[in-house]
Amino acid sequence: MKLAQHIKVRQRVVATAITYMRRVYIRKSMVEFEPRLVALTCLYLASKAEESIVQARNLVFYIKRLYPDEYNKYELKDILGMEMKVLEALDYYLVVFHPYRSLSEFLQDAALNDVNMNQITWGIVNDTYKMDLILVHPPYRIALACIYIASVHREKDITAWFEDLHEDMNLVKNIAMEILDFYENYRTITEEKVNSAFSKLALKL
């Protein structure tokens, strides 16, 4: 996210914001809650929940600067107004458990915490937030699936390490396949298709 880079928030804040947004749309439709405004509001809420607070006015300033056409209509009052609606949709439950801590611990335990392996696995974990895995699977199992993918890619045999975990490898491999299927399908999603979808949605708002 360009916005996250400009306001200098940690990846964990972005991951929490994405999780909030996914939770919101389990209960609400995109016609009820405009996605662009919800995304901004979730990032604002996540920054507070993760103790990396970003002022709402700064979000408005940078989003208009980065995307003047799409976000020009939003003001500070819109984010603050949507904040309560998002909180209600979340049942005021803001706790999110991520795969990051488990990933670091697993990599160290498996003696795979070199720079290359860290980069690959963290990149895969970040990509899982483009899916709904965090709503479906335990975070530690997502971390294991990312390590499994990376180990196969790097041709590292850690079969014995996985066996020592006494984890159901079928579940881990199923998550890994979901991630790989996503990568295959993600190639066909262009910015043009995304903008077209938003345009169609705007007609219903």
C-alpha positions as CSV (number, residue, x, y, z in Angstrom):
1,M,0.0,0.0,0.0
2,K,1.4,3.3,-1.1
3,L,-0.5,5.1,1.7
4,A,1.1,2.9,4.4
5,Q,4.5,3.7,3.0
6,H,3.9,7.4,3.1
7,I,2.6,7.5,6.6
8,K,5.3,5.1,7.7
9,V,3.3,2.4,9.6
10,R,4.6,-1.1,10.3
11,Q,3.4,-4.1,8.2
12,R,1.6,-5.4,11.2
13,V,-0.7,-2.3,11.2
14,V,-1.5,-2.9,7.5
15,A,-2.2,-6.6,8.2
16,T,-4.5,-5.7,11.1
17,A,-6.3,-3.1,8.9
18,I,-6.9,-5.7,6.2
19,T,-8.2,-8.2,8.8
20,Y,-10.6,-5.6,10.1
21,M,-11.8,-4.9,6.6
22,R,-12.4,-8.6,5.9
23,R,-14.3,-9.0,9.2
24,V,-16.5,-6.0,8.3
25,Y,-17.5,-7.5,5.0
26,I,-18.5,-10.8,6.5
27,R,-21.4,-8.9,8.0
28,K,-21.9,-5.9,5.8
29,S,-22.1,-5.5,2.0
30,M,-20.0,-3.2,-0.1
31,V,-23.1,-1.3,-1.0
32,E,-23.8,-0.5,2.6
33,F,-20.2,0.3,3.5
34,E,-18.1,2.0,0.7
35,P,-14.9,0.0,0.4
36,R,-12.5,2.9,0.0
37,L,-13.8,4.7,3.0
38,V,-13.8,1.5,5.0
39,A,-10.2,0.8,4.0
40,L,-9.1,4.3,5.3
41,T,-11.0,3.8,8.5
42,C,-9.7,0.4,9.2
43,L,-6.1,1.7,8.7
44,Y,-6.9,4.4,11.2
45,L,-8.3,2.0,13.7
46,A,-5.5,-0.5,13.2
47,S,-2.9,2.2,13.9
48,K,-4.5,2.9,17.2
49,A,-5.0,-0.8,18.1
50,E,-1.3,-1.5,17.3
51,E,-0.1,1.5,19.2
52,S,1.3,3.1,16.1
53,I,-1.2,6.0,15.9
54,V,-1.7,7.9,12.7
55,Q,-3.8,11.1,12.8
56,A,-6.9,10.8,10.7
57,R,-6.2,14.2,9.1
58,N,-2.8,12.9,7.9
59,L,-4.6,9.9,6.2
60,V,-6.9,12.3,4.4
61,F,-4.0,14.5,3.3
62,Y,-1.9,11.7,1.9
63,I,-4.7,9.7,0.3
64,K,-5.8,12.8,-1.6
65,R,-2.3,13.5,-2.7
66,L,-1.7,9.9,-3.9
67,Y,-5.2,9.2,-5.4
68,P,-6.8,12.6,-6.1
69,D,-9.5,11.2,-8.4
70,E,-10.7,8.3,-6.3
71,Y,-10.5,9.9,-2.8
72,N,-11.0,13.6,-3.4
73,K,-14.5,13.5,-1.8
74,Y,-13.4,12.2,1.6
75,E,-12.9,14.5,4.5
76,L,-11.8,14.0,8.2
77,K,-15.5,13.8,9.3
78,D,-16.1,10.9,6.9
79,I,-13.4,8.7,8.6
80,L,-14.5,9.7,12.1
81,G,-18.1,9.0,11.1
82,M,-17.3,5.6,9.6
83,E,-15.1,4.7,12.6
84,M,-18.1,4.0,14.9
85,K,-19.9,2.0,12.1
86,V,-16.8,-0.2,11.6
87,L,-16.4,-0.7,15.4
88,E,-20.0,-1.8,15.6
89,A,-19.5,-4.2,12.7
90,L,-16.5,-5.6,14.5
91,D,-18.5,-5.9,17.7
92,Y,-15.8,-3.7,19.2
93,Y,-13.4,-6.6,19.1
94,L,-10.0,-5.3,17.8
95,V,-7.6,-8.1,18.8
96,V,-5.9,-9.8,15.8
97,F,-3.4,-12.6,16.0
98,H,-1.0,-12.7,13.1
99,P,1.4,-15.4,11.7
100,Y,4.5,-13.2,12.1
101,R,5.5,-14.2,15.6
102,S,5.0,-17.9,14.9
103,L,6.9,-17.5,11.7
104,S,10.0,-16.0,13.4
105,E,9.9,-18.7,16.1
106,F,9.5,-21.6,13.6
107,L,12.3,-20.3,11.3
108,Q,14.7,-20.1,14.3
109,D,13.7,-23.5,15.6
110,A,14.2,-25.1,12.1
111,A,17.5,-23.2,11.7
112,L,16.1,-21.5,8.6
113,N,16.4,-17.9,9.8
114,D,18.9,-16.8,7.1
115,V,18.2,-13.5,5.3
116,N,17.0,-15.2,2.1
117,M,14.6,-17.5,3.9
118,N,13.3,-14.7,6.0
119,Q,12.6,-12.6,3.0
120,I,10.8,-15.3,1.1
121,T,8.6,-16.5,4.0
122,W,7.7,-13.0,5.2
123,G,6.8,-12.0,1.6
124,I,4.5,-15.0,1.4
125,V,2.9,-14.3,4.7
126,N,2.3,-10.7,3.6
127,D,0.7,-12.0,0.4
128,T,-1.8,-14.2,2.4
129,Y,-3.5,-11.0,3.5
130,K,-4.7,-10.7,-0.1
131,M,-6.8,-13.8,0.7
132,D,-9.1,-14.6,3.6
133,L,-6.8,-17.2,5.2
134,I,-6.5,-15.2,8.4
135,L,-10.3,-15.6,9.0
136,V,-10.2,-19.3,8.4
137,H,-7.0,-20.8,9.7
138,P,-4.9,-20.5,12.9
139,P,-2.1,-18.0,12.3
140,Y,0.6,-20.5,13.3
141,R,-0.6,-22.9,10.6
142,I,-0.5,-20.2,8.0
143,A,3.1,-19.6,9.1
144,L,3.9,-23.3,8.6
145,A,2.4,-23.3,5.2
146,C,4.5,-20.4,4.1
147,I,7.6,-22.2,5.5
148,Y,6.6,-25.3,3.6
149,I,6.3,-23.4,0.3
150,A,9.6,-21.6,0.8
151,S,11.4,-24.8,1.8
152,V,10.2,-26.6,-1.4
153,H,11.2,-23.5,-3.4
154,R,14.7,-23.4,-1.9
155,E,15.0,-27.2,-2.0
156,K,15.5,-27.5,1.7
157,D,14.5,-30.9,3.2
158,I,12.9,-30.1,6.5
159,T,10.6,-33.2,6.6
160,A,12.1,-34.4,9.9
161,W,11.5,-31.0,11.5
162,F,7.8,-31.0,10.4
163,E,7.4,-34.5,11.8
164,D,8.7,-33.4,15.2
165,L,6.0,-30.8,15.3
166,H,3.3,-33.5,15.2
167,E,1.2,-31.2,13.1
168,D,-1.3,-32.5,10.6
169,M,0.7,-31.9,7.4
170,N,-2.4,-32.4,5.2
171,L,-3.9,-29.3,6.7
172,V,-0.6,-27.4,6.2
173,K,-0.3,-28.6,2.6
174,N,-3.9,-27.6,1.9
175,I,-3.2,-24.1,3.0
176,A,0.0,-24.1,0.9
177,M,-2.1,-25.1,-2.1
178,E,-4.6,-22.3,-1.5
179,I,-1.7,-19.9,-1.5
180,L,-0.2,-21.3,-4.7
181,D,-3.6,-21.3,-6.4
182,F,-4.0,-17.6,-5.4
183,Y,-0.6,-16.8,-7.0
184,E,-1.8,-18.5,-10.2
185,N,-5.1,-16.6,-10.3
186,Y,-3.7,-13.3,-9.1
187,R,-1.8,-12.9,-12.3
188,T,-5.1,-12.3,-14.2
189,I,-6.2,-9.4,-11.8
190,T,-5.3,-6.2,-13.5
191,E,-5.6,-2.6,-12.2
192,E,-8.1,-2.0,-15.0
193,K,-10.3,-4.8,-13.7
194,V,-10.2,-3.5,-10.2
195,N,-11.1,0.1,-11.3
196,S,-13.9,-1.3,-13.4
197,A,-15.3,-3.2,-10.4
198,F,-15.2,0.0,-8.3
199,S,-17.0,1.9,-11.0
200,K,-19.8,-0.6,-11.2
201,L,-20.1,-0.6,-7.4
202,A,-20.3,3.2,-7.3
203,L,-23.4,3.1,-9.4
204,K,-25.2,1.1,-6.6
205,L,-24.1,3.4,-3.8
